[in-house]
């Protein structure tokens, strides 16, 4: 499993909004400047976050984006799953063992299942608030 720039940037955007929005909307221009992300790529990422109900948007002069919920209510796993679609370490876990013709005799399948479980449990245990408050050691 490798997290793409889309997933990493989405996490950075969510952290930025958590740090800078509070009750106000933040312009994408400001986020782009602070995070050194191109506006075009940032617009694509924020569109995905907006469709996934992770952020709220407001048009107009005082418009922009802000988190839809408190930072404690987002997990890193939920953000990455929205942007990456899957965090599965191998294809047979993503598609399910029934799609693999070797699943019945595959002696590595339990390894991949356990790894997938560990990855998801960990990422679902870390909140956006944990990252913002630098609680990850």
N, C-alpha and C positions, 0 to 999 in steps of 0.2 A: 504494500500500500504506500502510495506517495501522495501527499496533499499538494494539489496544484496551486498556482498563484491565485486562482480564483478563490479557493478556500482560505488561503492565508490572508489575502487582501480583504475578504469579507469579514474575517475575524478582526483585522486591524480597523476596519470601518466601524464595526460594532463597538470596539473599545473606544475609538475616537468619539463616537456619539455618546457613549456612556460617560466619558470624561468631560465633554464639552456642551452637551445639550441641556441637561437638567429639565427645565420646563420650556425652554426655547428651542426653536428649530435652528438647525445648523446648515449653512449653505454647502453644497457640494464643492464649490470652489475652495472654500476654507479647508474642507476635509482633504481634497486633492493636494493642496499645498502642504498641509501638515504631514500627510502620509506619502507624499511624492508618488502619487498614482495618477496616470493620465485621466483626464475628464471622460474620455470615451469609454475606457475600461471601467472606471468608477461608476458611470451611469448604468452600464450593463450589470454590475454587481449589485448596485442599490436597487435596480429594478427587480432583480431576483429576490432580494431581501424584502422588498415591499410586497411582492406577490406572495411571499411566504409568511406574511403578517409579522415580520420581525421589526419593521420600522414603519413609522407614519410619515406621510408627506403632506406638505402644504405649499400651494402655489402662491406666487406674488412676491412683493418686495421683502416682506418679513418671513418668507417661506424657506423651505429646506426640508431637512429630515431630522427625526429624533427617534429614539427607541420607542417601541410600542408598549413595552413593559419595563419594569425595574431590572437593572443588571443581574440581580440575584435570580431572576426568573428565566434566564437563558443559560443553557449549557453549551459548552464548546461543541459537544457532540451534535446538538440540534442545529447549530450554525453550519458545521462542516457537512452534516448529512444533507442539508438543504442545497448547499453549493456543489458538493462532490457527488451527490446521489448515493454513493456507497462508500463505506470505509472497509469493506471486506478485503482481507489480505490476499485472497486468491479467487479466481473466477467461479470455482465450484461452490464457494460459500455465498457469493453474490447471487448466483442463479439458483442455488439449491442443489443438494446431492442428487435429487431425482433427474437432473439434467446431465449428470456425468455418468457415462456408461461404466466407469470403473468404481463408482462409489461403494458398491457392495464389498469389493475386495481391497479397497484403498486403505492401507494401514496409516497413511498420513492424514486422513480426513479428521480424526479426533484432534490432532495437533492444530490444524487450521481452524476448526470450530472453537477450540479453547482460546487460541490467539484472537480470533474475532470477538469472542466474549470479553476478554481482557481489555482489548482496545475500546470497545463500546462502553464497558463499565467505567473505565477510567475517564474517557472523554465526556461521558454523561455525569460524572461526579464533579467536574470542574465547571464553575459558573463564570460568567462574564465578570461578575463582581470580584471573584477570586483573582482574575487577571488584572482588573483595574486597581485593586488594592494590593497587588503584588504578593498574594498569599501562596503562590506556587513556589516551592523550594526544591 
